[in-house]
């Protein structure tokens, strides 16, 4: 680890008590608004860690690593093959990244890329309330809901729906998928769970209030 990376890490860890104890009064109207506070230090710490991470400042950089440009070429070829096999729909062409968007100085071998270039974002299935089952049986598939998206996926409280509601192969849950809540209370919107395993005896899918972020090259992108 370089001297710069060590200093960055120490800046965070040596002052963690300051980061976590700094609060700020929220600007809000209404009864009791003067008492509302937010963990301002924690918010700024998260922003700092994210910025350092995307600039490659938190971990050693190996000059022997495959350049990101080569990885993106492999991902593009993988997408073409998946479209040919009708496993995914043909992705929309994304706009080029302008110079004004490139606000960070990246390490050697890194590249700017749109999220949609290396992941597929898949919306969940829809079905009527009358189609819900609470026990598995032949012809049904397990269906995740927003309540199943916890720190890890909660597989204990599942709904089951007829397989016919899966309109596309990509709507089947796969290991490596990142499941995101797209609706519900403010605290739950954007909550994510990583799919480490699928411990059910049937295929699994996900409801319309969820989306799945699926890397085209799972082993490389997630790691």
C-alpha angles and dihedrals in degrees: 000000000000125000089250093054092047090052092049092051092047090050088060102037100038092053100037092121091057093047093050098042099049111105134180131202111245119235103236140137130228138054114335094007093130090066097054113109135174132207093251094172093053091049092052092044090056090050091050094048091049093050093047091048096052089048092053093243099130102057134039115269115229112210088204093063117114110265114252090237090065092047091051090052090053091048091051090052090048091053092051090052093048090052090050090051089048091236092126136020118254105273120237115253109258125219120258116260109252124221090246089063093053096085099148130072105234127206119255112284095024123116138197112243139168113251089238091060094071106021135049117222110210125189119220129251126272127220139158122267089247089065094064120111126183097203129054120248140155114303095020130109129204113256125201121218132192090269089062092060104091131135081301127011110281106223095177100083108045136159121216126213136181114278090235090078089070101091097175136033090236090065090073111098115246134195107264094036119134108218115207130191110232098181143022128078121351091256093056102043108104094017111144140198128192118228105233094161142351105229098184130103093235139041116291129218137172134242130247095265089062134067130196123222105206121186114219090220103033101181093052103035097046095043 
